[in-house]
Amino acid sequence: MTNRKESFNDVTDHMSKIEGAPMSKPEMSSLPLGIRIIGYAMIGFTALASLLFIILALLD
């Protein structure tokens, strides 16, 4: 990865080198299509449910 950040203490350095923990968030375009679709569906459902909740609360 070219956008790797430098660790700021020994704990994050250990996680990065030994455990393989990522230091930065992945780019959405680099994720597999199935994971992107699930993510977009979850975000869309949450937004739609919130909007529906607000509309139904105003009509009550």
C-alpha positions in Angstrom: 0.0 0.0 0.0 1.4 3.4 -0.9 -0.9 5.4 1.5 0.5 3.7 4.6 0.8 5.9 7.7 3.7 5.8 10.1 2.9 4.5 13.5 3.0 6.9 16.4 3.8 4.4 19.3 5.0 0.9 19.9 1.5 -0.6 20.2 0.2 0.4 16.8 3.6 -0.6 15.3 3.2 -4.0 16.8 -0.4 -4.4 15.6 0.7 -3.4 12.1 3.8 -5.6 11.8 2.8 -8.7 13.8 -1.0 -8.9 13.8 -1.5 -7.3 10.4 -3.9 -4.6 11.6 -4.5 -1.9 8.9 -3.3 1.6 9.7 -5.7 3.4 7.3 -9.3 2.9 6.1 -9.7 1.0 2.8 -10.8 2.9 -0.3 -14.4 2.0 -1.3 -13.4 1.4 -4.9 -10.8 -1.3 -3.8 -13.4 -3.4 -1.9 -15.0 -6.4 -3.6 -18.4 -5.7 -5.3 -20.4 -7.8 -2.9 -19.1 -5.9 0.2 -19.7 -2.6 -1.5 -23.3 -3.6 -2.4 -23.9 -4.7 1.2 -22.5 -1.5 2.6 -24.5 0.7 0.2 -27.7 -1.3 1.1 -27.1 -0.9 4.8 -26.5 2.9 4.5 -29.5 3.2 2.2 -31.8 1.3 4.5 -30.7 3.3 7.5 -31.3 6.6 5.6 -34.7 5.5 4.3 -35.8 4.2 7.8 -34.7 7.5 9.4 -36.6 9.5 6.8 -39.7 7.4 7.2 -39.5 7.7 11.0 -39.3 11.5 10.7 -42.3 11.7 8.3 -44.4 9.3 10.4 -43.6 11.2 13.6 -44.7 14.5 11.9 -48.0 12.9 10.7 -48.9 11.6 14.2 
